[in-house]
Amino acid sequence: MKRLLLALCILLPFAVSSPAAMVVRNFQALRHDRFYSGNDKAFVGDPYDFSGVGSTGVTWATLVSDCYFISAAHFHPAISDNVTFYEANSLLGPSHSYAVTGGQQIGNTDLWVGWFGLAVDASIARYSILDLPNASDYFGLVQYNYGVNNRVGRNVTEGISTETVGPSTGVVWYADYDNNDTPSVGGDETFLQSGDSGAPTFNIAAGGLALIGIHWAISDNFPGTDEGEIFVDSAVPAYISDITGVLDDKGQSLTLVPEPGAAVLLLFGSAIALARRRRARPIKA
């Protein structure tokens, strides 16, 4: 087993103020920029609702209930930071900002659940969690990845593993950057960059966006494998019970799609035990 050589990279006061934007293979602002304002806009995310993805301008928050959001433990909005949500895919439209009043890490993972002191305006989406019966059911599903500069691209979930990066260990989805996905996402294919940590990955379920991951780490070289460049997201569905325990404090809960059925956490455990262990480095924030 290879020793992880790079330590966790945390946002520091003297960090670069303009992190690199998420790579999209054939980036076109009119297609991949949520807030592109030209008349020729053809946003890849239409007709889905991205209003529940908020930002401080540096860090990310994905709303999962009236006042709770999920981010990354190593790169999340700080207490008292203001998170802004836009109702539509335009910076000229209505927006709503809320101060973060608390938060906590989920176990030893890179997931962080934060909360606001007030309920977020009803115009802003609260995202459900995609809760499928088997971990393998997520493989081959098209992802919608959100990143720096409010870019949105797509990739395909390739597998599941357990990762240790810095002080955190958690269950992750991984996706590669090889222009050879099944199904194909063509020029929409993404690869994460600095500053993308804490932003979300969605699948489409019940006609809308369902949260499956929070960006955590990347690797540009896996010797002895054919993946090459990959990124990993903390697998939110693996921690439904833990996240629910936090939301219970304010009488709130997650919405799951489809309706809960099989004991998904036990199935995740079986898949993790069989998964190849991989090593990644954190996204430099």
Disulfide bonds with the S-S distance in Angstrom:
none
